């Protein structure tokens, strides 16, 4: 069915859209779709639309559209047309194609559904749920594809009018030609060809008075002047139906680009069970928007030179829709963490302090600044600072045996701690350089090793086997607290 022919036709004015359904939080895959649309549009100085596809009322999640808009705004992707949040949860809309919520455009879709009926490209279907269920079961038993059998295609005009007058519930279905083929060139997948006999008579309008995704999506893409439809691969099977709608309505098709699936490391479809998939979850944990954008940009696209660090501005410059791969892209949390570390290291401590306040609300910004100066090169996401820096605020209980380095012993460790305590006690200016100097001198003077002094002092100060260097922790703790912790360590060890 597929053959690779890649080319992008450029219309004079590029217009794209991101069209999420408010069925939950913004998914990592959704963010990638939004980003690719955004990058492609910005490269061509086009317009980017945000449209909320909320006609499937059974899957609607209360306020999900508000969350989607907020998440996209936090991430820093701007759109030229569509709903925008005011200061509160009030939504306004910008752009000449208002409204951008499909639930507010039902009349428009109704009009087009009727047009399609009049032109013989759609028909009323009065089949009951029960009949359709039995039909499906029979087809399944016979190992046939489940699809509508076209019974209502055969209704006469009089029969239809009678049923309508009797107010029998109905849906409107697309009258898919019984022979012929649909072909289109997908920017990523190349030439796609499908026989119309393999396409089901898709429902366009449901009995609840709402259009299906297919009708609303095509009508809006046309009315809003969308030139390029860039969306996930899961919509590829729907595209032939959309093309039939474009044909039936006499409209020019946009160009399509179907982005590769996102996969778990075991190559199954990316799922919540294996990692977080909601963008908001990552933001909540303290992943930076720039890291998330950089990361999702690389899910299916690679620059020629294998460069990996890209600001949004650089992505606009280098991203190439034609270089997006067909094969599924693996979601690799390690790489996301690596990128996040990179952006955390780059950020001025002052900015990090602001971003970290929510993770350590009880710590004042002066202390938080000191903590971040030490921890910023060690954390993978900002939320970690809460766990990693807890000991600065309160020393948790730890086993005394942790104080003894593997090449040392109890006696030497006790000697190391005592030496450290005594020499630090005499120290006048309490800063990390002086602390380091003092500890080094004490180690040499008493013929001890780093394992006898630095290791136990660090554990004494942090209560942890992994933590920053002792002089860094002691400086932040201050002389009094620092010495108190070393003394406590000696007491603990004496009781061992
Ligand atoms: N509303 C669809 C979604 O939630 C959009 C599909 C499309 O972009 O055509 O993904």
Boltz pocket constraint, residues with backbone or C-beta under 6 A from the ligand:
constraints:
  - pocket:
      binder: B
      contacts: [[A, 17], [A, 19], [A, 20], [A, 21], [A, 53], [A, 213], [A, 217], [A, 230], [A, 231], [A, 232], [A, 235]]
      max_distance: 6.0
